[in-house]
Amino acid sequence: MNAKAREARILKRAKEIAATGDHIGWFYVAHALTGEPLALQVLEKEPNRSEIDAICGKATKRKWAAQRR
């Protein structure tokens, strides 16, 4: 698998994890990808970092709002 494909796979999986609302930011998502040694390097780059943080923020708010009902 080439580097671009691997990065795309990591980013796709990171977005899925971020959308769960279980993590508050990119750093925590990167560590949730324990089986992927390049996750931290991929997710610390901009715009990946900001995108994952935004997904985490929306998902976390949605999750907390649902739990308060």
N, CA, C and O atoms as a GROMACS GRO file, in nm:
protein
  276
    1MET      N    1   0.085  -0.117   0.000
    1MET     CA    2   0.000   0.000   0.000
    1MET      C    3   0.090   0.124   0.000
    1MET      O    4   0.183   0.134   0.080
    2ASN      N    5   0.062   0.218  -0.090
    2ASN     CA    6   0.146   0.337  -0.096
    2ASN      C    7   0.112   0.435   0.016
    2ASN      O    8   0.012   0.419   0.086
    3ALA      N    9   0.195   0.536   0.033
    3ALA     CA   10   0.180   0.631   0.144
    3ALA      C   11   0.050   0.709   0.137
    3ALA      O   12  -0.015   0.730   0.239
    4LYS      N   13   0.010   0.752   0.018
    4LYS     CA   14  -0.116   0.829   0.003
    4LYS      C   15  -0.237   0.745   0.041
    4LYS      O   16  -0.327   0.793   0.110
    5ALA      N   17  -0.238   0.621  -0.003
    5ALA     CA   18  -0.350   0.531   0.028
    5ALA      C   19  -0.355   0.502   0.178
    5ALA      O   20  -0.463   0.497   0.238
    6ARG      N   21  -0.240   0.483   0.238
    6ARG     CA   22  -0.234   0.456   0.382
    6ARG      C   23  -0.282   0.577   0.461
    6ARG      O   24  -0.357   0.562   0.558
    7GLU      N   25  -0.240   0.696   0.420
    7GLU     CA   26  -0.284   0.818   0.487
    7GLU      C   27  -0.435   0.836   0.473
    7GLU      O   28  -0.502   0.874   0.569
    8ALA      N   29  -0.488   0.809   0.355
    8ALA     CA   30  -0.632   0.821   0.333
    8ALA      C   31  -0.708   0.722   0.421
    8ALA      O   32  -0.814   0.756   0.475
    9ARG      N   33  -0.656   0.601   0.435
    9ARG     CA   34  -0.721   0.500   0.519
    9ARG      C   35  -0.721   0.542   0.666
    9ARG      O   36  -0.820   0.525   0.736
   10ILE      N   37  -0.608   0.597   0.711
   10ILE     CA   38  -0.597   0.644   0.849
   10ILE      C   39  -0.695   0.759   0.873
   10ILE      O   40  -0.765   0.762   0.975
   11LEU      N   41  -0.701   0.852   0.780
   11LEU     CA   42  -0.790   0.967   0.795
   11LEU      C   43  -0.936   0.924   0.795
   11LEU      O   44  -1.016   0.976   0.872
   12LYS      N   45  -0.971   0.830   0.710
   12LYS     CA   46  -1.110   0.780   0.705
   12LYS      C   47  -1.147   0.716   0.838
   12LYS      O   48  -1.254   0.743   0.893
   13ARG      N   49  -1.060   0.633   0.890
   13ARG     CA   50  -1.086   0.566   1.019
   13ARG      C   51  -1.090   0.668   1.132
   13ARG      O   52  -1.171   0.655   1.224
   14ALA      N   53  -1.004   0.768   1.128
   14ALA     CA   54  -1.003   0.872   1.231
   14ALA      C   55  -1.135   0.949   1.231
   14ALA      O   56  -1.187   0.982   1.338
   15LYS      N   57  -1.189   0.978   1.114
   15LYS     CA   58  -1.317   1.048   1.105
   15LYS      C   59  -1.429   0.963   1.165
   15LYS      O   60  -1.517   1.015   1.233
   16GLU      N   61  -1.425   0.834   1.140
   16GLU     CA   62  -1.525   0.743   1.197
   16GLU      C   63  -1.517   0.743   1.350
   16GLU      O   64  -1.620   0.747   1.418
   17ILE      N   65  -1.397   0.737   1.402
   17ILE     CA   66  -1.377   0.736   1.547
   17ILE      C   67  -1.419   0.870   1.607
   17ILE      O   68  -1.485   0.874   1.711
   18ALA      N   69  -1.381   0.979   1.542
   18ALA     CA   70  -1.417   1.112   1.592
   18ALA      C   71  -1.568   1.131   1.596
   18ALA      O   72  -1.620   1.195   1.687
   19ALA      N   73  -1.639   1.075   1.499
   19ALA     CA   74  -1.784   1.091   1.490
   19ALA      C   75  -1.860   1.018   1.600
   19ALA      O   76  -1.981   1.039   1.615
   20THR      N   77  -1.794   0.933   1.676
   20THR     CA   78  -1.862   0.862   1.784
   20THR      C   79  -1.892   0.953   1.903
   20THR      O   80  -1.982   0.924   1.982
   21GLY      N   81  -1.817   1.062   1.915
   21GLY     CA   82  -1.836   1.151   2.030
   21GLY      C   83  -1.764   1.104   2.154
   21GLY      O   84  -1.782   1.160   2.262
   22ASP      N   85  -1.682   1.001   2.141
   22ASP     CA   86  -1.610   0.945   2.256
   22ASP      C   87  -1.477   1.014   2.283
   22ASP      O   88  -1.415   0.990   2.386
   23HIS      N   89  -1.432   1.100   2.192
   23HIS     CA   90  -1.302   1.164   2.204
   23HIS      C   91  -1.316   1.315   2.186
   23HIS      O   92  -1.400   1.362   2.109
   24ILE      N   93  -1.234   1.391   2.258
   24ILE     CA   94  -1.247   1.537   2.255
   24ILE      C   95  -1.156   1.606   2.155
   24ILE      O   96  -1.167   1.727   2.136
   25GLY      N   97  -1.068   1.533   2.091
   25GLY     CA   98  -0.980   1.597   1.994
   25GLY      C   99  -0.894   1.498   1.918
   25GLY      O  100  -0.894   1.378   1.945
   26TRP      N  101  -0.819   1.553   1.821
   26TRP     CA  102  -0.738   1.472   1.730
   26TRP      C  103  -0.638   1.383   1.802
   26TRP      O  104  -0.615   1.270   1.761
   27PHE      N  105  -0.579   1.433   1.910
   27PHE     CA  106  -0.475   1.359   1.982
   27PHE      C  107  -0.531   1.229   2.039
   27PHE      O  108  -0.467   1.124   2.033
   28TYR      N  109  -0.650   1.236   2.094
   28TYR     CA  110  -0.714   1.118   2.153
   28TYR      C  111  -0.758   1.020   2.045
   28TYR      O  112  -0.752   0.899   2.063
   29VAL      N  113  -0.803   1.074   1.933
   29VAL     CA  114  -0.839   0.988   1.819
   29VAL      C  115  -0.715   0.915   1.768
   29VAL      O  116  -0.720   0.796   1.739
   30ALA      N  117  -0.604   0.987   1.757
   30ALA     CA  118  -0.480   0.924   1.711
   30ALA      C  119  -0.440   0.809   1.802
   30ALA      O  120  -0.394   0.705   1.755
   31HIS      N  121  -0.456   0.827   1.932
   31HIS     CA  122  -0.419   0.721   2.025
   31HIS      C  123  -0.520   0.606   2.025
   31HIS      O  124  -0.488   0.495   2.065
   32ALA      N  125  -0.642   0.633   1.980
   32ALA     CA  126  -0.741   0.526   1.966
   32ALA      C  127  -0.704   0.435   1.849
   32ALA      O  128  -0.747   0.319   1.843
   33LEU      N  129  -0.627   0.487   1.757
   33LEU     CA  130  -0.580   0.408   1.642
   33LEU      C  131  -0.450   0.336   1.679
   33LEU      O  132  -0.348   0.354   1.612
   34THR      N  133  -0.454   0.258   1.783
   34THR     CA  134  -0.334   0.195   1.838
   34THR      C  135  -0.264   0.101   1.741
   34THR      O  136  -0.143   0.083   1.750
   35GLY      N  137  -0.336   0.041   1.650
   35GLY     CA  138  -0.275  -0.051   1.556
   35GLY      C  139  -0.210   0.016   1.436
   35GLY      O  140  -0.156  -0.051   1.349
   36GLU      N  141  -0.216   0.149   1.432
   36GLU     CA  142  -0.163   0.223   1.318
   36GLU      C  143  -0.053   0.317   1.365
   36GLU      O  144  -0.081   0.426   1.416
   37PRO      N  145   0.073   0.277   1.347
   37PRO     CA  146   0.185   0.357   1.399
   37PRO      C  147   0.199   0.496   1.336
   37PRO      O  148   0.260   0.584   1.397
   38LEU      N  149   0.145   0.518   1.218
   38LEU     CA  150   0.158   0.649   1.154
   38LEU      C  151   0.042   0.744   1.185
   38LEU      O  152   0.039   0.857   1.136
   39ALA      N  153  -0.054   0.699   1.265
   39ALA     CA  154  -0.173   0.780   1.293
   39ALA      C  155  -0.137   0.917   1.351
   39ALA      O  156  -0.192   1.018   1.309
   40LEU      N  157  -0.048   0.920   1.447
   40LEU     CA  158  -0.010   1.047   1.509
   40LEU      C  159   0.050   1.142   1.407
   40LEU      O  160   0.018   1.261   1.407
   41GLN      N  161   0.137   1.092   1.322
   41GLN     CA  162   0.200   1.176   1.220
   41GLN      C  163   0.098   1.230   1.120
   41GLN      O  164   0.107   1.345   1.079
   42VAL      N  165   0.002   1.148   1.081
   42VAL     CA  166  -0.099   1.190   0.983
   42VAL      C  167  -0.193   1.291   1.045
   42VAL      O  168  -0.225   1.392   0.982
   43LEU      N  169  -0.238   1.266   1.167
   43LEU     CA  170  -0.340   1.352   1.227
   43LEU      C  171  -0.286   1.482   1.284
   43LEU      O  172  -0.363   1.576   1.304
   44GLU      N  173  -0.158   1.491   1.309
   44GLU     CA  174  -0.104   1.617   1.361
   44GLU      C  175  -0.084   1.721   1.251
   44GLU      O  176  -0.060   1.838   1.280
   45LYS      N  177  -0.093   1.679   1.124
   45LYS     CA  178  -0.079   1.772   1.012
   45LYS      C  179  -0.208   1.853   0.992
   45LYS      O  180  -0.318   1.802   1.014
   46GLU      N  181  -0.191   1.977   0.952
   46GLU     CA  182  -0.307   2.055   0.910
   46GLU      C  183  -0.332   2.025   0.764
   46GLU      O  184  -0.235   2.005   0.692
   47PRO      N  185  -0.451   2.019   0.717
   47PRO     CA  186  -0.580   2.047   0.781
   47PRO      C  187  -0.641   1.926   0.850
   47PRO      O  188  -0.752   1.937   0.903
   48ASN      N  189  -0.574   1.812   0.852
   48ASN     CA  190  -0.629   1.692   0.917
   48ASN      C  191  -0.662   1.718   1.063
   48ASN      O  192  -0.768   1.678   1.112
   49ARG      N  193  -0.572   1.784   1.131
   49ARG     CA  194  -0.588   1.812   1.274
   49ARG      C  195  -0.715   1.892   1.300
   49ARG      O  196  -0.794   1.856   1.386
   50SER      N  197  -0.734   2.000   1.226
   50SER     CA  198  -0.852   2.084   1.244
   50SER      C  199  -0.980   2.010   1.208
   50SER      O  200  -1.083   2.026   1.274
   51GLU      N  201  -0.975   1.930   1.103
   51GLU     CA  202  -1.094   1.856   1.059
   51GLU      C  203  -1.136   1.755   1.166
   51GLU      O  204  -1.255   1.744   1.197
   52ILE      N  205  -1.042   1.682   1.221
   52ILE     CA  206  -1.075   1.584   1.324
   52ILE      C  207  -1.125   1.654   1.450
   52ILE      O  208  -1.220   1.608   1.513
   53ASP      N  209  -1.063   1.766   1.488
   53ASP     CA  210  -1.110   1.842   1.604
   53ASP      C  211  -1.254   1.890   1.585
   53ASP      O  212  -1.334   1.885   1.678
   54ALA      N  213  -1.286   1.936   1.465
   54ALA     CA  214  -1.422   1.984   1.437
   54ALA      C  215  -1.523   1.871   1.446
   54ALA      O  216  -1.631   1.888   1.502
   55ILE      N  217  -1.488   1.756   1.391
   55ILE     CA  218  -1.578   1.640   1.398
   55ILE      C  219  -1.598   1.598   1.543
   55ILE      O  220  -1.709   1.568   1.585
   56CYS      N  221  -1.489   1.594   1.619
   56CYS     CA  222  -1.497   1.559   1.761
   56CYS      C  223  -1.588   1.656   1.836
   56CYS      O  224  -1.672   1.614   1.916
   57GLY      N  225  -1.570   1.784   1.810
   57GLY     CA  226  -1.650   1.885   1.880
   57GLY      C  227  -1.799   1.870   1.854
   57GLY      O  228  -1.878   1.873   1.947
   58LYS      N  229  -1.836   1.853   1.729
   58LYS     CA  230  -1.978   1.836   1.695
   58LYS      C  231  -2.034   1.707   1.754
   58LYS      O  232  -2.144   1.706   1.811
   59ALA      N  233  -1.959   1.600   1.741
   59ALA     CA  234  -2.006   1.470   1.789
   59ALA      C  235  -2.018   1.468   1.941
   59ALA      O  236  -2.112   1.410   1.996
   60THR      N  237  -1.924   1.530   2.009
   60THR     CA  238  -1.927   1.534   2.155
   60THR      C  239  -2.048   1.614   2.204
   60THR      O  240  -2.118   1.572   2.296
   61LYS      N  241  -2.073   1.729   2.142
   61LYS     CA  242  -2.190   1.809   2.180
   61LYS      C  243  -2.319   1.732   2.157
   61LYS      O  244  -2.408   1.732   2.241
   62ARG      N  245  -2.327   1.664   2.042
   62ARG     CA  246  -2.446   1.585   2.009
   62ARG      C  247  -2.466   1.473   2.111
   62ARG      O  248  -2.578   1.448   2.155
   63LYS      N  249  -2.358   1.406   2.147
   63LYS     CA  250  -2.366   1.295   2.242
   63LYS      C  251  -2.410   1.343   2.379
   63LYS      O  252  -2.496   1.281   2.442
   64TRP      N  253  -2.352   1.453   2.427
   64TRP     CA  254  -2.390   1.507   2.557
   64TRP      C  255  -2.533   1.558   2.560
   64TRP      O  256  -2.604   1.541   2.659
   65ALA      N  257  -2.575   1.621   2.450
   65ALA     CA  258  -2.713   1.670   2.442
   65ALA      C  259  -2.812   1.553   2.446
   65ALA      O  260  -2.917   1.563   2.511
   66ALA      N  261  -2.780   1.446   2.380
   66ALA     CA  262  -2.868   1.329   2.379
   66ALA      C  263  -2.875   1.264   2.516
   66ALA      O  264  -2.980   1.213   2.556
   67GLN      N  265  -2.766   1.265   2.589
   67GLN     CA  266  -2.764   1.205   2.722
   67GLN      C  267  -2.838   1.288   2.824
   67GLN      O  268  -2.885   1.234   2.925
   68ARG      N  269  -2.851   1.417   2.801
   68ARG     CA  270  -2.919   1.505   2.897
   68ARG      C  271  -3.070   1.498   2.884
   68ARG      O  272  -3.142   1.545   2.973
   69ARG      N  273  -3.121   1.442   2.774
   69ARG     CA  274  -3.268   1.436   2.755
   69ARG      C  275  -3.332   1.333   2.842
   69ARG      O  276  -3.454   1.316   2.837
   0.00000   0.00000   0.00000
